[in-house]
Amino acid sequence: MGSALVVTLRGPARAEPPATHSSGARVLYAGAALAANVLPGVSVVYAPQCLPGYVLCKALFAGASVVLAGEQLVLSGGRDLGQTRAILHRGFAGDWYLTWRHAAGDVQAQPLPEPPPTPAG
């Protein structure tokens, strides 16, 4: 639980503008994000499709994408690798945990991001 708090407080690893929230507000938001990451039902506030807790929900999405990509690969006979990549991307890309910025409403949670466009040709 402590490591989850550290990861939550650390926030995303990308460059962001200076925070406009006070330190106290960030701590409260971090607590809300930690609760949404691990407690069933709380994550629905930030990601409506994630009832069992955000981290478990994301892990289930990733696991399901592996199963579905494998099934698609077998059924297509390995001819449609673009579709397989898109299924895996959808399951594994996006936010793996909520941060205080998600709880504050600065960033929207993306448990299932849209797949990248496939190149024509």
C-alpha positions in Angstrom: 0.0 0.0 0.0 2.9 2.3 0.8 4.4 1.8 -2.6 1.1 2.6 -4.3 1.0 5.9 -2.3 4.5 6.7 -3.5 3.6 6.0 -7.1 0.4 8.0 -6.8 2.2 11.0 -5.2 5.0 10.9 -7.8 2.5 11.5 -10.7 3.1 11.0 -14.4 6.7 11.1 -15.7 6.0 13.7 -18.4 6.7 17.4 -18.3 3.8 19.4 -17.0 3.1 23.0 -16.2 3.6 24.2 -12.6 0.8 23.1 -10.3 -1.9 25.5 -9.4 -3.2 23.5 -6.5 -1.9 23.9 -2.9 0.2 21.2 -1.3 -2.7 20.4 1.0 -5.1 20.0 -1.9 -2.6 17.8 -3.7 -2.4 15.5 -0.7 -6.1 15.2 -0.5 -6.4 14.5 -4.2 -3.6 11.9 -3.8 -5.6 10.2 -1.1 -8.7 10.1 -3.3 -6.6 8.7 -6.2 -5.1 6.0 -4.0 -8.6 5.0 -2.9 -9.8 4.9 -6.5 -6.8 2.8 -7.5 -7.5 0.0 -5.0 -11.1 0.2 -3.6 -14.0 -1.3 -5.6 -16.5 1.3 -6.7 -14.5 4.4 -6.0 -12.8 4.4 -9.4 -16.2 4.7 -11.1 -16.0 8.4 -10.3 -12.9 8.8 -12.5 -13.4 6.0 -15.1 -17.0 4.8 -15.4 -16.0 1.5 -16.9 -13.8 0.5 -13.9 -15.9 -0.9 -11.1 -13.4 -3.2 -9.3 -10.7 -0.5 -8.6 -8.7 1.2 -11.3 -5.5 -0.8 -11.1 -7.3 -4.2 -11.1 -9.6 -3.0 -13.9 -6.6 -2.0 -16.0 -4.9 -5.3 -15.4 -8.1 -7.1 -16.4 -8.2 -5.0 -19.6 -4.6 -5.9 -20.4 -5.1 -9.6 -19.7 -8.2 -9.7 -21.9 -6.4 -7.9 -24.7 -3.7 -10.7 -24.7 -6.4 -13.4 -24.9 -8.3 -11.5 -27.6 -5.2 -10.7 -29.6 -4.1 -14.3 -29.5 -7.6 -15.4 -30.6 -7.6 -12.9 -33.5 -4.1 -13.9 -34.5 -5.1 -17.6 -34.7 -8.4 -16.9 -36.5 -6.7 -14.7 -39.1 -3.9 -17.1 -39.6 -1.3 -14.4 -38.8 -2.4 -12.3 -41.8 -3.7 -9.3 -39.9 -0.9 -8.2 -37.6 -2.2 -4.6 -37.6 -5.4 -5.6 -35.9 -3.4 -7.7 -33.3 -1.2 -4.7 -32.5 -4.3 -2.5 -32.2 -5.9 -4.9 -29.7 -2.7 -5.1 -27.6 -2.3 -1.3 -27.8 -5.8 -0.7 -26.5 -5.2 -3.1 -23.6 -1.8 -2.0 -22.5 -1.6 1.7 -23.4 -3.2 4.4 -21.3 -3.1 5.1 -17.6 -2.1 2.2 -15.4 -3.0 4.1 -12.2 -4.7 7.3 -11.2 -2.7 10.2 -9.9 -3.7 13.3 -7.9 -4.1 15.1 -11.2 -6.8 12.7 -12.2 -8.6 13.2 -8.9 -8.3 17.0 -9.3 -9.8 16.8 -12.7 -6.7 18.2 -14.4 -6.3 15.0 -16.5 -8.9 12.5 -17.7 -8.3 8.9 -17.0 -7.7 6.7 -20.1 -8.0 3.0 -19.1 -8.9 2.1 -22.7 -7.4 4.6 -25.1 -8.4 4.6 -28.7 -6.1 2.6 -31.0 -3.7 4.5 -33.2 -4.8 4.9 -36.8 -3.5 2.2 -39.1 -1.6 3.4 -42.1 -3.4 3.0 -45.4 -1.7 0.9 -48.0 
